[in-house]
Amino acid sequence: MTNNRRNPSVAVIGAGMTGILMAIRLREAGISDITILEKADRVGGTWRENTYPGVACDVPAHMYTYSFRGNPEWSHRFAHGDEIQAYMEQVAGEYGVTGQVRFNESLDRCHYRDGKWHLVTSKGNTLVVDFVVAATGILHHPAYPDIPGLETYRGEMFHTARWNHDVGLAGKRVGIIGTGSTATQVIAEISKSVGHLTVFQRTPQWVCSVPDRTYSEADKARLRGNQKLMGKLSERYAFFFRHVFTAAVTGNRLAHAYVNWTTRRNLRKSVRDPALRAKLTPDYKVGCKRLVFSSTFYQAMQRENVYLETTGIQRVSERGVVTTDGTEHELDVLILATGFKPFNFMRPMDLSGRDGLSIDAAWADKVQAYRSVCIPGFPNFFLMLGPNTPIGNYSVIAMSEVQANYVLKLIDHWRQGRLATVEATGEARARFNAYLRAGMGKTVWVGGCQSWYLDQDGDPAMWPYSWEQWVKELEEPELDDFLQEAPVRKSPAELEPAEKAA
């Protein structure tokens, strides 16, 4: 039988967890013309970039694996960063992805014209492809605090995502700005060895204790070669997270009541000093900010060499941090655990779609996409883990797998000739985002806190419904939501008067 499907050329940008997945899925779909561009010298993405002390995943390890390739070798329930990086490299090697990657080559320009994407890389190489998949991740552009005098500090200073392993911390006076997920992991680890640690807290976090455990050799042996058993273990964790933590933040009152009770109880039982406990107690709803999972943070905060500073920071001096009460906290090392820029996505790439529409212009008013994946005006372009992906406390790998299947179905419609280009309409995007807004009122993200979930308008860039509903939304493409034929660009002389006025 003759196969009349078109065979597209595809560029995958990024060789992190999602990029590896897309390369595997594209090849399984019979697509062979694949180019993978990676800015660094190896695969891994987040787990290659973040190497700070204590780095670990806050999702159970057996849940944080590809559905088709479990990992029986995890040493802990919450895998350490180096183990996850090793797993990513192993999967990429086993599935032949590593050999396809063009390392140390980032994408500088990506312009759509004449029905194709024209790419220029950091090495000056050019590429023309049918489709672009931006697997550039979410949290990879470090956010530096806007604090006066930061550049004047004479000690060692670095962001947690750019950890300087040449700087020893043992016995030194260390300051850390921030108390989010990354900070809690760093604090729990470095507090064991530093001379004195000052934690500068702007807003306390709700911390949920999910006990870690160490897997024995017998545990690992039971899983080796048994993908089915690993899949069952993964689903068991996923079921719990969906019906407890995800449900708690998206409007399930019973789930929220449970998480609220167990989180507050954790603080009450773990921190005996009422003054310290008061400082560590948030004034917003549990879940309004991303829940922090740690069974060691509160213990670390009660060590004799750890001091919690809640007075605001006025400036950074040559010798340390000056708070608004005039106190100068002298430091040898200043660590910035100040997170990332969550709305950059593929930027600062020079990206322009149909008729020269730049991504900055498309997102000038608001960062939006259709079903988190497609951006009107950018044909045959897919943004993985885009705005309103249900990032929350769940496995990002599971999210990427759902989106990858959706993207492949859209590409297949193009291959079969059902779509001239894959481009969501502006009306479809508007309907989808109205649907999102309608569901936000029942979530905890509108509970009055400031978090990286919120965009410049204060709207959560999250998924307000259940995980099951999100999977259903991406099960099959609605072809009526896509342009049925590529629009014809008109010259100014051809425009009707009403079009010119618009």
N, C-alpha and C positions, 0 to 999 in steps of 0.2 A: 504494500500500500504506500502511495506517495505521501510524504510529509510536506504539506504546503505552508507550514508555519514559518514566519520570518525568524531568523536567528539574530537577535540583537547583540550589539556590543554594549558592554556595561562597565562603568567605572565605579568602583567602591572606594569611598574616601574614609580611610581609617582602618587599622587592623587591630582594633580592640575586640572586646567580646562580640559586639554586633557585627563588625566587619568580617570577623572569622565566620560567624554564622551565615551571613549573606553569601559569602564566597562558596560555602558548602552547599547551601540551598540552590544557588544559581546553577552550579554544576550538576546537581541532582536533577534539575529541570531540563537538562540537555543544553544549557547555554555555556558555550566554551570560550567566547571572546570576552574575557574578564580581566580588567586591570585593577589592581589594588595599590593605592598610594598610601604610604605611611610616613609621617613626618619624623619618626624616631628610628632607632636602629634595630628594634625588635617588636614583636607583637605584644599585646597585653593591655594597652590603653590605661585605664584608671589604675590597674594593679601594677603596671610598669612605672607610672608616674609617682604614685604615693608609696613612699618607703619609710615613713616616719615610725618611731618606736611605738609598738602596740597596734599597728594598723591591722585591722581585721574586718571581716564582713559582718554586718549586723543582721543578716538573714542566715538561717541555718545552712551549713555547707551543703548538705545533701539536697537542699532545695535550690541552691545556687549552682546548678549544673545544667548543661544542655540535656534536653529530654532524651536524646539519642545516645548520649555518652556520659553515663554517671562516673563518679570517681570513688572507688572503694578505699582510697588511701588517705582521706582526710584524717588528721590527727586530733581535731577538736570539732565540737558541734558548730562553733563559729570560727570558720577557717581564717588563719592568719594570711596576711597579704602575700607573702612569698610563696605559700602553697597554692594560692589562687593563680598567681602569675605562672607558676610551674604547670598548673593544669591547663591554662590557656595555651601555653607554648606546646604542651604535649598534644592537645587536640588539633592545633594548627598544623603540627608536624604529621600526625597520623592521617589527616584528611588532605594532605598535599597543599595546604594553603600557604605555608611559609615560603615555599619555592616560587609562588606567584607574586609575592609582595615586592614592590619597589620601595625599599627602605630609604630613609633619610631624604625623602622626596615629598614635600607637601604640595598641596594644590593652591596656587596663588590666584589664578583667574579661571572663571567658569562662566562662559557666555553662551546663550542659546541663539542660534541664527540659522536660517535656511534648513530648519527641521532637525538640526543636530546640536549637540553640546560640544563646544570648542574649549578645550582645557589647556592651560599653560601652567607648568609646575615650577617649583622653586629652582630646579636645575635648568630651566629654559626649554624643557621638552614640551612638545605639543601633542595633543591627542584629540581625536574627534570620535564621539560615541553617540549611541542612541539614547542611553539612559545613564543617569547619575544617581547613586545611592549615597547619601551623606550619613555615614556611620561615625560621626565625629564626637558622639557622646554629649553628655549634659554638663557635668561639673568638671571642666578641664581648664578653664581660664581663671587662675587665682584672683581673688578680690583682695586688694590691699586697702587697709583702712585710711580714711581721710583724716589723719591726725597731724596737727601742726608739729613741725620739728622732726618728723620721722627720719628725714634724710640727714639730720645732724648727729644721730646716735653713733657713738664711737665703738660700741661693743659689737659682738657678733649678732646678726639679725637675719632671719629667714622665715619664709612662709612654710607651713607644714607640707605643702605640695612640692616644695623645692628644698627638702631637708638637706642640710649640710652635714654629712656624716664625718667630715674632717674635724668638726667641733665637738670636743668632749664635754660632757655636762657634769661628770662626777665631781661633787664637792662645790659646784659653782652656784652663784646667785642667778636664778633663772626666772624670767617673767613670761607669762603666756597670756595673750589677749584672745578671749573667746572661751565659750563653754558649750559648743555644739558637739555633734557626734565625734568629729575628729579630735577636738580638744579633750573630751573625756577619755578617749583611748590614750592620747599622749600623756595626760596628767597621771593616769593610773600607772603608766609604765615608768616615766622619768622621775616621779616622786620617790621612787625606791632608792635613787642614787644621788640626786642633786643635793647640794648643801642646803639651799633654801629655794622654795618655789612660791612665787606670788602669782595668783590666778586673778586676772582682771576680768570681772564679770559685769557685763552690761545688763543681761537678762538671764535669769536662771532657767533651766530646762527641766521638764518632767522626765525622770529616769525610771525606766521599767527594768526590773531584774529578771532576765530569763537565764537561768543557770547554764553555764558552759559545762561541757564534760569532755573528758579525754577518751578517745577511741583506742581500745587495746588491739593488739595483733589478732586476737581471736575475732573481734568485731570486724576488722578489715578482711580477714580470711573468709568470713561468711558472705561478704559482698563481692569478692573477686570473681569475675566471670559471670555474675548474675545481674544483668541489666534490669530484669523484671523486678527483682527484690529492691534494687536501688531506686527504681521508679516508684515503687509502693512507699518507700521511706520518704522520698521527695514529696509525693502527693499527701502523705500524712501531715508533714509540716505545712505544706501549702494550704491544706484544708483549715488547719488551726489559724494560720495567719489571715486567711480570707474571712473567716467567720468570727474572728475576734478583733484583730487590729484594723483590718480594712473596713470591716463593718462598723467599728467604733467611731471612725472618723467620717463615715459617709451617711450617718443618720440612724443607725440601729441603736435605739436607746438602751436596750439590755446589754449589748456588747460594750457600749460606752460606759455604762454604769460599772461593769466589771473591770474594765481597764482603768477607769478613774479610781475605783476602790483599791485595786492592787498596786497602782502606782503611788498613790498617797500613802498607803500602808508601808510601801518600800521605804519611802522617805522617813516616815515616822519611826519605823523600827531600826533603820540603819544609822540615823544621825541622832545621837542622844542629847547633844548640846542644843538647848532651845534657841540660843542666839544664832548659831551656825545654821540650824534647821530653818529658821525664819529667813535667813539670807538666801537659802537654796530653794525656797518655796516660790514657784511662779504665781503670778496673779491672773493667769489666763486659763482657759479650759485645757484639760489634758487632750493632747493631739492637735491643738491649734498650730503648734510648731511640730516638726517631725519628732516623733518619740525617740528618745535616746535609749538604747539597750546596753546596759552595763551592770555587772554584778560586782564591780571593783571600784567604781568612781567614788562613791560615798566613803568607802574605806580610805581611799587615797586622800580625800579632802580632810580627813581627820588625823592625818599624820602630823607629828610635831613640827616638821620642816615645811609644812604647807600653810599658806595664808591666803584667805579669800578676801580680795579687795573689791568692794561694791561701790565705792566713791567713783564718780565719773573721771575719765581721763581728760586733763586739760591740754597737755602737750607731751612730746617726747624730748628729753634733753640729751646732752652729750653722754650723760652718765646713766640715764634710765628713764623712768616714766614719772611724770608729775601729775598728780591728781588734783581735782578742783579745790581740795582743802589746803593746797599748797605743799603737801608732802611729796618729797622726791624719793622714789623707790629706786635705789641704785642697783644696777644689774650688770652681770657679765654677759648674759645672753638674753635676747628678746625674741620670742617665738610668736609668729602671727598665725593664729588658728582662726582666720577670718573668712573662711569659705571661698566660694567661687561666684562667678557671674553666670547665673542660671539661664539668662535669656540670650546669650551669645550664639549658642548652637554652632552652626558652621562658620559664623563670622570670626575673624575679620576677612575671610575669603572674599574676593571681588566677584560677587555672584550677580548676574543679571539674566533675566528671563526673556520672554517674548516682548518684542518691540523695545528692547533695552531697559525694561523695568528692573531696577536694582532691588536687592533684598532690603536695603535700608529704607527705600521709598515704600516698598510693599508693607513693611512693618513700622512705618513712621508713626502711626497712631496706636497700633497694638500688635503684639506678636501673636498671630493666629494661624491655624492651619485647618484643613478639612480632615477630620478623623485623626488628627495629630500627625498625619503623614504627608498630605498633598497640599501644595501652596498654589492657589490660582495665579496664573501668569507665569508659572514655571513648569512647562510641559515636560513629562518624562523625568521628573525630578522627585525623589522621595527623601523625606527627612525622617530618619529613624529616631525614636524616643523624643518626638517633637512635643510642642506645647499640649498640655492636658492628657499626656500619657499618665496612667495611674502610678506615678513613681512611688509615693508613700513607703510604708514598711512592707515591701514585697520584693520578690526576685525580679531584677531588671532583665535577667536572661529570659524568664518566662514572657515578659512583655515584648522583648525583641522577637521571640519565636512567633508570637501571634501576629506582629506587624510584618515579619518576613513572609509568612504565608499569604497575607493580604496583598503585599507588594507583588509577589510572584503570580497571583491570580490576575492582577491588573496587567502585568507584563504579558501574560498569556492572552488576555483579550486583545492586546496590541498585536501579538504574534498571529492571532487568528484573523486579524483584520476587522474586528468588531469596533475598535477605537483607532482613529487615525493618529491621535496622540493621547497620552494619559494626562489629562489636566482637569482638575475639579473646577466647577464653575464658582463664581463669586457668590451666587445665590445659595449654592449648596454649603459653602463655608459659613454663610450668614445663618442659615437654618441650624447647622450643627452647633455653632457657638451660642445661639439662642437657647438651644436644648441644654447646653452646659450651664448657662446662667440660671435656667429654670430649676436646676437641681442643686445649685450651690447653697441656697438658703438653709438647707437642713444639715449641712456639713459643719464640722467644728472649725474649719479654716476661716470662717467669717466670725470667729469668736473674739475678735478684738486684739489679736497679737500681731506683731510684725515678724514676718518670716520670709525666707527665700522663695516660698511658694507664691508670693504675691507679686503681680506685675506693677507697673508704674501707676495704674489706676486703682490699685488695691484689690484687684480681682485674682482669685487663686487660679494658677495655671495647672490645675489638677483635674482628675476625673471624679465627678461627684456621685457616681452611681456604683453599683457593685462590680466586682471583678467579672462575674459571669455575664453581666450586661455588656461590659466592654468587649469581652470575647465575642459575644453575639453580634455586636456592632461591626466587628471586623471579620466576620465569618465569610461573607460574600459581598463583593463590590456592587453598589447600586449604580448601574451604568447610566441611568438618567441624571445622575449627579455629575457626570463628566461631559465635556464638550464632545459632540458627536463628530465634528470635523474641525480641523484647524481653522481659526478665524483668519480672514484675509486682511492684511494690513493695508489701509487706505492712505493715499497721499493727501496732504492738506487740501488740494484742489478738488478731490473727490468727496470730501466730507459734506454732508448736508448742513445747512445753517444751524439746526438744533444740536447736531453733534459738535460743531465748533464751539457753541455756547457752553456745552457741558464740559 
